[in-house]
Amino acid sequence: MKTENFQIREANESDVRAIADIFYSIYSSEYPYPQFYDTEWLKRSVFNDDIVLLVAEDTRTGDILGTASVILDIGAHSDLLAEFGRLVVHPQPRGRGVGTRLMQHRIELVKNRLHVGLVENRTSHTFSQTISFKNGFVPVGFLPLKLPLTEFRESMALFVRYFGDALKMRRNHPRIIPEAYGLSQIALAHCSLDCNAVIDDQSPPYPHCREFILDNLQNEGLPSLLQIQRGRVSHRELFGPMRLHYGFFRLQAAHAQYLVARGLDALGKAGPVVGALGFIHDENERLLKLFELISTNDFPVRYLLEQVLEQARILGVEYLEADVNAHAPKMQRTLLELGFTPVAYIPAMVFCDFERIDVVRMAKVTKILDPKRIKIIAEVKPIADLVIQSFTCKSVSPILAEAVGRISLFRGLNVEQTQQLASLCRLVSMYEGTRLFRVDEDSKEMFLVLEGRISITNGSDCESIGYVEQGETVGERALLIGDTHTAEAKAECGGLVAGISREGLNRLIRQRPDIGLILYRNLAIGLGAKLMRA
């Protein structure tokens, strides 16, 4: 294949030094995958059946202009899933179509070997996004701060393309939590599929239970877990590149670990194995990926997840990821409560029980996302905006986080529900005489009093009607019924309030009726208390 004096071919042993030099010319010393600087690792990749490694060669000079690869083992073998990754072009020949030809050639080489191809494109520029989109890949996700560089982490745009009969084998009517529904609508439309996802806001999360003893998987513990997996695990909820039955040594080679839970006997000592959670920790990327859950019942699940998250915190992990079955709303809800956010929706990603299953990819990030660093093509923007908004909503002011225990509106909410509501709030400093609203003014916001005290008057002659103290709400009546204010609210002294807009509150209640039920109860109790006091 020749175009504009270069050819695309599979790499050979003599190319490895040039490949390493291209990566260094682009990334210098900050590339998070040091194996691409390692000529011995690159040599092994040339002969690895699970990796297709290509180069673009200048036919006049013999120089290597670019390189790209396909990793064919990122899922289970039956998933027929591959990652089109590591496409880099030397700065000098850019504009000659090298990147496009590398993409086209690797598609031709592997299209008969897989059903689903994924690409994680960088967002510091739009170069790779454009190439992916022009070659039939469509955006289905936005992965905030996944790629670690020297000074910061870079977000990635996730694209997918289907081959063969992949979409014909897709299982319909997935059940997903409301927080993932918007992503599913966009992703399914991009894949030319009808949005037949069912919103599930009724499935509860896994229960809190701490009556277990934990240990790391050893070789001798493998048979017990395999018996549980064979006999009792019929509905897989987490997916990944490894499975327990692959064997202990292969798991070790992939740096896969399992946290094992044992029940307690009558004497409080370790009893039989009741569950395990598999994960891969990558020190270079400061990343942890959950990939398999095995459990005899519901009770160990949340505890295993919490303990792996605690290990991630101790290890300094900055990005956590889980590919969740789109038919498992219970696991989706549990991860949401543990701080994960839906970041991608990938139709027909995994092969399971004679059909292909949609996946909700969920991520937890410990760093602050800066949208100013992100450059994306128009096709990525709807999904990126949705994910960025979700992550922004998880940012809660430390002042508000410290005060929620004293605010009546938050009474009865669990940690995740509290975070969802608190993320809607904007902080407003008050001085003596600061007016929050006037009589007959349109109601756009209600306020939570964090510090200070608010006096309520009739407005015209400043006759006192009552007051609102720290921990109470003001302005909620007009906000809820869509009316204008019938009184005036003014700060008696300096203080701090948190405002919640009507638009934000209505959106949250539509998505989360479980939160809305508690809020309406708390608001009714608060209004009753103020009426009794008046």
N, C-alpha and C positions, 0 to 999 in steps of 0.2 A: 504494500500500500504506500504510494508516494504522492505527496502533495507539497508544492512549493519547496522542493529540494530537501524534504525530510521524509523519513519512513518510520512507521510504528512497527515494532517487533517485540517479541518476548525477550526479557533480559537474560543475559548469560553471566557466567562467573566473572568475565573480564569487565563487566559494566559496574560492579559494585562500588568501586572507588568513585566513579563519576556520579553515581546516584547519591552517595553520602555527601559529595561536594555540593550537589544541587540543594539538598536540604539545608546544608550549612549556609549557602549563599542567600537563602530565603529567611531562615530563622536565626542564624548565628548560633549562639550557645543556648538559646532559650526554648528550643523545641522540646516538648514534654515527653517525646518518645525516643529515648537515646539509642534504641536499637537501630534506628535508621542512620545513625552515624557509625554503627558497628559493622565493619565489612564482613566479619565472620557470620553474624546473624543474617546479613543480606545474602551471603552465599547459600546458607541453609534455606532461605526463602526461595531462591531461584529453583531449588529442587523439591520444594514442598508442594504436594498435590493440593493442599488446601489454600494455597496462595497463588494468585496469578499476578506476576510482576512484569510490567511493560516499560519500555523506554521509547522516546522519540529521538532518532539519530539523524543528524545533518548528513545528507548523502555526499556532500562536497568535502567536508572536513572530518567527518567521523565523530564530531562532538555530540555528546548527549545533551539534548535540549530540554528534556522533561521526563517525568516518570509518573506512573500511576499503578495502583494495585487493586485487586479484588480479594477480600478475605472471605473464604467460603465456609468458615466454621464458627460464625458468630452466634448461631443457634444450634439446636439439636440437629442431627443429620437429617431427620425426617422433615424438618421445617423447610428445607431447601431455601435457606435464607443467607444472603451475602451482603457484605458492606463494600460499596465502591468507595475506596478511601485513598488518602495520601496522594492526591494529584497535585504535583508541583511542577512549575515551568520556570526555567531560568529567566531572570529579568531581561536579558538581552533579546531573545527571540519572541517576546510577547507581541501579539498582534498578527502572528503568522498562522493562527488556527491550531497551534500545537495542542492546547488543552482540549479543544473540541474533538480532534482526531484521536487523542488518547481515550477519551470517553467512548467514542463510537467503536473503537477497536475492541475495548474490553467488553462492551455489550455483546458484540458479535461472538467473542470467544466463549462467553459463559451463559448466554441466554438459554441454551438447552440444558443447563445444569442446575437451574434454580427456578423458583416461583416468585420470590420477592427480593428485590434489591433496594438497599437503603444507602443514602448518602447523608453524611453530616457535614454541611457546608459552613465555612467560616463567615462571620458577619463583620469583620474589620474591613472587608471590601465585598463587592458583589460578583466578582469574577467567577468563582466556582458555582454560585447560585444560578447565574445565567446559563452556564454550560449545562448544568443538570436539567434545568427547565426546558431548554431547547432540545434535549435528548430524551424527552418523554417522562422525566421524573417530576413529581408534583409535591408541593409542600404539605406536610401533615403535622408538623410540630416545630416548636422553638425551644431549645434547650439552654436555659439561662446559665451562663458562666461555667460551661462544661469543660472548656479547653484551658488548661493551666499554662500560662506563659510566665516569664520571669517576674514582671511587675504587676500583672493583673490576670484575671481569668476572662476568657472570651466566650461569648454566647455562640451557639451553633444553630443553623436552620436545618431541620430534618426533612429530607425528601424521600419519596418512595416511587418505585416503578414495578409493575407486575408482568410476569411472563407465564406462558402456557395457560393452564386452566386454574390458576390461583384463585381468581375472583369467583369462578363458577362453583368452587368448593366452599365458599364462605358461609358460615353459619349466620343466619339472620337474627334480628331482634335482640341485640345485646341489651343488658340492663346496666345502666350507668348512673352514677350520682349526678345531681344537677350541676355540680361544678365542672364536670367533664362534658356536659351536653353541647355547649357552644363549640368546643373543639371538634366534637364528633360531627356536627353539622357541616363545618367548613371542610374537614378532611374527607368526609364521604362525598361531598359535592366535588371536591378536587379530583377524586378518583372515579367520577361519573357514576356514583352509586346513590340510590335513594336513601334518605336519612330515616332508617327504620329503628333507630335506637330508642329504647324505652327509658324514661326518667324514673329512677327508683329513689324516692326520698323516705321510704319506710324501713328498709333493711337497717337494723342496728349495727353498730360496730362490734368487734369482738370484745368480750367482757374483761374487766379488770380482775386478775387473779394472780397472786404471788406465791402460791404454795408449791414451789418447785425448787429443785436443786439443779444448777447449770454446770455444764462441762463442755469441753471441746471434743469433737469427734476423734476417736482413735480407731485404728484398723479393726480391733476386736469388737467395737460397737456397731460395725456396719451391718451384720446380719439382723440385729434387732430392728434397726430402722428399715431395712429392706422388707422385713415381714410386715411392718406397718404400711409401707408404701404399696406393697402388692395387695394386701387384704383390705385396706380401709381408705386409701386415697383414690377416689374416683373422679374428683373435680379439682384439677390443678388451678391454682390461683396466681402463682408467680411463675414467670418463664425466664429462661436464660440459657447460656451456652453450655451449662453442665447439668448432669443429673446424677443422683446418688448411685444408680446402678452402673455408672461408667467405671466405678472401682476406685479404691482409696489412692492408689499411686497416680492415677491419671488426675484425680482431684488435686492432689498435692502439686503435680506438675503445673497445673493451671492456677496455683495459689488460691484454690477454693477452700473455704472453711465451713464447718457446720457447728453451730451452737446447739447443744443437745439439752433437752429438759427431761428431768426425771421426777416422778411423783414422790410423795412422802408416804412412808408406811406408818403403822400405828405408833411406832416409837420415834417418829420424826426423822428417820434416816432415809437415805436415797432408795427409792423403789425402782420399778421398771421404767424404761424409756417411754415417754408419752408424746414426744415431738422433737423436731429439729428445724432449724432455719439455716439455709445455705447462703453464703455471700462471698464475694470476691473483693479483696482490698488491694488497690493499686497505689503503692507508695509514691510513685513518680507523679501520677495524676492527682493524688490526694482525693481519690474517688473510691466509693464503695457501692457495689451493685448487689442487690438481693436477687436470688435466682431460683430458689426452691423452698417450699414449705411442706413439711410432713407432720401430721398431727393426728392423734387418736380421737380428739374431740376439740371443741372450741376454746377450752380454758387456757392452754399454754400459749396460744397464738400471740396475743397482745404482749404478754410478758416476754416472749422471745424477741419480738420486734423492738420493744423498749430496751432490752439489754444489748441488742446489736447496735442500736442508736447510741447507747452510752459508750460502747466500745469505740464507735466511730468518733465520738467527741474526744475521747482520750487520745486516739490516734491522730487527731488533727485533720480529719476528713472534712473537705470543703464542699463536696458535691456527692449526694446520695441519689441512687436511681433504682427504680423498680418497674418492670414490665408486668402489668396486672391484667389478668383475664377480664375482658369487657363484660363478661357474664357473672362477675363476682363483686357485686356492690358492697358486700360486707367488708371485704379486704380494702376496696377503694375508700370506703368511709373511715376505716381504722387508720389507714395511712394518712388521710386528710387530717384526722384528729392529732396525729403525731407530727404534723408540720409539713407533710408532702403536698405538692400542688400538681394537678394534671398539666403536662407540658406537651403531650403529643397524643394523637389518636391514629393508630396504624391498623387499617382494615386487613383481615386475613393474614396476619403476620405469622401465626404459629399453627402448625399442623397437630391436631389432637383428636383422637377417636374418629378418624375417617372424614374429618372436615377441618376447615381452617378457621381459626378463632381471631377476632379482633382483639387488639391490645390497647389499654390505656397506659401510656408511660407517665409515671409520676416521679417528681424529683424534689429533693430538699437541698437548699443552698444556704451556707452559713455566711456568705459574703453579701454585700449590698450591690444590687444591680443598678448600673448607670446606663440608662437608655441612650445617652448622648454618644456612646461609643459604637452604637449599632448602625450598620449600613445594610439595608435589605432591598430586594427587588419588590415590585408592587404585589406580586403574587404571594409573597411571604407575609406582607404587612397585616392582613386580617388576623392570622394566627398569632403573630408576634405581639400585636396589640392586646389580644385577649390574655396571653400568658403574662405579659409585662404587667397588665392591670391586676391579675391575680396575685403576682408577687408584691406589687406595690401595696395591695390591700392587706398583706400580711405584716406590713411594717407598722408596728404599734409604738407610739411615743412611750419612752420609759416612765415619764411622769404619769401618763394615763394607766400604764400597766401596774404601777405601784398603787394607784388610787381605786382600781376597779372593785376591790373588796369592800369599799365604803359607799359604793354607788348602788342604790336600790334597783336600778334598771337591770343590772347584771346578775341579780339574785337568781339562783337556780340554773344558771348556764354552766356547762362544763368548760374545760380549758379551751378546746377548739372553738366552741360556740362564742365564748368570750372574746377570743382573738378576732373572729369574723366581725363581731359587732364593734369592737374597739378600733378596728382598722378603718371604720367609716368616719371616725371622729377627727375634727380639726380643732386645735387648741386656740383659744382666744383669751388674751390677757385683759383684765379689767382694772380700771382706776375708779375711784369714788365718783359716782355720777354717770358711769358708762351705761348707755341705754342699749339694751338688747333688742327691744322692739317697741313700737308705738301702738296706740289704739287705731284700729281700722287698717293697719299695715298688713299686706299679704304675708301669709305664713309660709316660709320656705325652709325653716330650720327650727329644731328644738335644741335645748341646751341642757347639759349635765353640769351641775355646780360642783367643781372640784375643790375650790377654795373660796372663802368669802360668803356673802349673803346677798340675796336679791330681794328688793322690795317690790311689791305689786301694788299699783295705784290705778285709779280710774282715768288718769291722764289729764282730764280737763282742769280740775282743781286740786290735783295731787292728793286726793283723799285715799288713805291707805285701805287696801283690801286684804292684804296679807303679806307673807314673805315666803321665800324658798331658801332652805338651808343647804349646807354642804351635804352632798350625797343624793340630793333630790333633782328632779327634772323640772324645767319650766318651758312653756310654749308648746307642750305636747297636744293639748286639746285642739287648738286651731290646726296644727299640723295633721292630726289624724283625720279630722272631718273635712279638711280642705277649706276652712273658713278663714276670715281675717281675724286678727287679734282683737279681743274685747277689753284688754287692759294694757297697761304699760309696765315693762320690767326694766329696773334700773339697779345698778350695783350700789349697795350701801357703803362699801369700802373696797379697797383693792383686792383682787382675787384672780381666779382662773376658771374658765368654763370650757367645756368641749361641745362643739356643735355637730349635730347630725342632720344632714339635709333630707328633705322629703324624698327626693329622687333616689338617694343612696339607700334609705331605709326601705322604700318600696321594692327596690331591686333585690335587696337581701331577703325580704320576706317572701317574694315570689320564688326565689331559688331555694330558700331554707324555711319552709313552713314550720319545722320543728323549733327554730329560733323565734319565729313570729308568735307562736303560741305562748311561749314564756314571756316575751316582751309585752304582749297585750295584757297578760295577767298582771305583770309588774306595774305597767302604766295605770291600770285600773285601781290597783291597791294604792299607788302613789297619789292619784287624784282623790281617792276617798279620804286619805289621811289629811290632805291639804284642806278639803272641804270641812272635815270635822274640826280642824284647828281654826279655820276661819269662823 
